[in-house]
Amino acid sequence: MKSLPKNYLLALIIFIGVLTWIASGFFKSETMDNSLEIDGSETIEEKIAVRAKDIYGEDKTYFLTVRGRTEAEKRVLLRPKTSSTVIKTIDKGSFVKKGDIICSLDPENRSARLIEAEAGKNQAQLQYDAIKELFNEGYRSENALATAEAVLKGAIAREEIARNELSNIAINAPFDGFIEDVMVEIGDLMTPASTCAVILQLNPMIVAGEVTEKNVSQVTLGEDVFINFLNGDEILGKLSYISKSSSLSTRTYKIEASFENNSANIREGLTANIKIPLQNLKAHLVPSYLLSLDDDGNLGLKIVKNGTVKFVLIEIIEDTTEGLWVTGLPLNTRIITVGQEYVIDGQQVKVEIVNN
């Protein structure tokens, strides 16, 4: 058999080598594609891992919280009933009892007028007694007796006027309280239009706030409430006033809660919250950072049920230092605590349960 020329043989060898190289590249590409398809399917099927915690509903009283401020139950401007010069005042900030003198005015000639009126009354009384005795014996007429009686009544009235005028120089406390301010100095001339001092009654005291027209029908006059202060103190009070008309500017209704302030250590003007119990219900205590919003902007929490993420709408009923009390969750709930921002409603997840 005749052998091929060397140049044909070399070309055949090169041709076979090229075919082998091309074929090896094709199978390698197919193998890599198959590998990528397998790896891709595994990536798609891999579940996101989240951490979750089991929480349980607890009995909770739902409170309506109303922001307000403390106010003295009574604030009175003390004014005189007569005109004269101030000769004495009480110190600002003093505690006084009902009837204590707050400001004293110069009596001037009022004492002399009272002495004169008393003397006139005594004289009129003697004249009346004498005429009445003579009338009983038949020596005086009924007209003379009536005249003497009129003179006596006039003298009695003048004495009472003089006595009242003298007593008006003392401005007295109308109730137990604290002198918030003294408006005059010794030597000032006071008239009935002038203010001597301001007195506050701090026991009992009130907290005043406002509720919306939606909530006003939920509160009841006389019901017990809790009053919280910024320093953490909480005291018991009672709803003492609910307005019948709303504010024209805010469309809200004023309410007042009264409480005992025996030691007078609670001052006027303090910020306070009135917590009005509305109903008892089941609620869950959750951290505030777990709250999220759905596409419509509704507030809710992400929980896990049978390995599937569920977005549950909730309502906040109380904000405390420990967390938020919310309603809307199932009684026994597995809430996502880590990874909730990476999963969506309906997604399958791998769950790791934590105890705290």
Secondary structure, 3 states (H helix, E strand, C coil): CCCCCHHHHHHHHHHHHHHHHHHHHHHHHHHHHHHHHHHHHHHHHCCEEEEEEEEECEEEEEEEEEEEEEEEEEEEEECCCCCEEEEEECCCCCEECCCCEEEEECCCCHHHHHHHHHHHHHHHHHHHHHHHHHHHHCCCCHHHHHHHHHHHHHHHHHHHHHHHHHHCCEEECCCCEEEEEECCCCCCEECCCCCCEEEEEEEEEEEEEEEECCCHHHCCCCCEEEEEECCCCEEEEEEEEECCCCCCCCCEEEEEEEECCCCCCCCCCCEEEEEEEEEEEEEEEECHHHCEECCCCCEEEEEEECCEEEEEECEEEEECCCCEEEECCCCEEEEEEECHHHCCCCCEEEEEECCC
